[in-house]
């Protein structure tokens, strides 16, 4: 998997959320992108600080891009609801999904489709 889509999606999500969380979120997402390993990052169990939120954004963008590509094998343009639901199901296996996580998932699903339509 190439990291370019994940990075672009994560950056766009950070731009949407910067005013909600803090002005440094974009920079924190950049730092989280640089710290990624070859395997998918594991979202932190709690998302109380901006650095954890940045890591969560990158993790969700990684899951979203994988989900999107898997679904495209069956449908050229998977519905956003299917992408969102699949992301939530995958994250729900290991983490509690709060309102912040739901919002990040929703925005990430939208950005993933936008990226995929390019």
N, C-alpha and C positions, 0 to 999 in steps of 0.2 A: 504494500500500500504506500502510495506517495504521501508525503506529509504536506504538500502544497495545498490541497483542498482543506485539510483539517486546519492548517494555519490561517488560511483566508477566512474560513467560517468562524473560527474562534475570534479573530480580530474584528469581524463584523458584529458578532454578538457582544463583544466588549464595548464597541462603540454605542450600541443600543443601551447598554446598562451603565455606562460611565456616570451619567447624571444621577442614577439611583444609588450608587454605592460610593464611589469616590473618583476624583479626577485622575488618579494614578492607575486605575484598573487596566487601561490599555497597556501600560508599561508592565504591569504585573502579569498580564496574559503573555506578553512577549517573553518575559523571564520564564514563565511556565512552559512555553513552547520550546525554549532553548534547553530546558532541563528534561524534556521528554526523553525516554529511552526508546529502543526499537519496539518494545511491546506497548500495548495500550496502557495509558496511565490509569491508576485506580483512584477513583474519586475519594477525597477524604471523608471520614464518617460524619464530621460536623463542618459546617460552612460558616463559621462565625467571623472570620476575618477576611479582608480583601484578597490576601494571597491565596487562601483556601478557595475563595470564589473564583479566582483566576485559574487555579488548577482544575476546579470543577468545570469551568467553561471548556477548557482544552479536552478534558476527559469526555464530556458530552459531545463535543464536536467530533472526536474520534469515533465514538459509538455511532453518532448520526451518519457520518460518511460511510461507515461499514454497513449500516442498516440500509441506507439509500442504495448503495451498490448491489447489495443482496436482493433487494426488492426490484431493482431495475431489470434483473434477469427474467422476471416474470411480467413486469409492467413497465413500459418505457418511461412513464412519469408517475411514480407511486404517489398516492394521495397523502397529503400532509398529515391527516389524522392517523393513517397507518404508520407513518414514520414516527410520529409523536408517541403513539401507543406502544410501539415496539421499543423505543428508547426507554420509556417509563418502566416497561416490564423488565427489561434487562437491568436497569439500575435498582429497581425495587427488590431484586433478588438479594442484594447485599446492603442496601441503604434505605433509610427513611426518606421519602420524597416530601419536602416541605414546599411552601409557596415560592420561595426563591428558586428552588430547583425546578419546579414546574414552569416558572417564567423563563428560565434559561433554556429548558427543553423546548418550549414553544418557539422562542426566538431562533434557537439553533435549527429546528426543523425547517422553519421558513428560509433561513439563510442557506441551508443545505440544498433545498430545492432551487433557490436562485442560482447558487453556484453550479449545480448540475445542469441547469438550463442554458448555461453560457455556451 
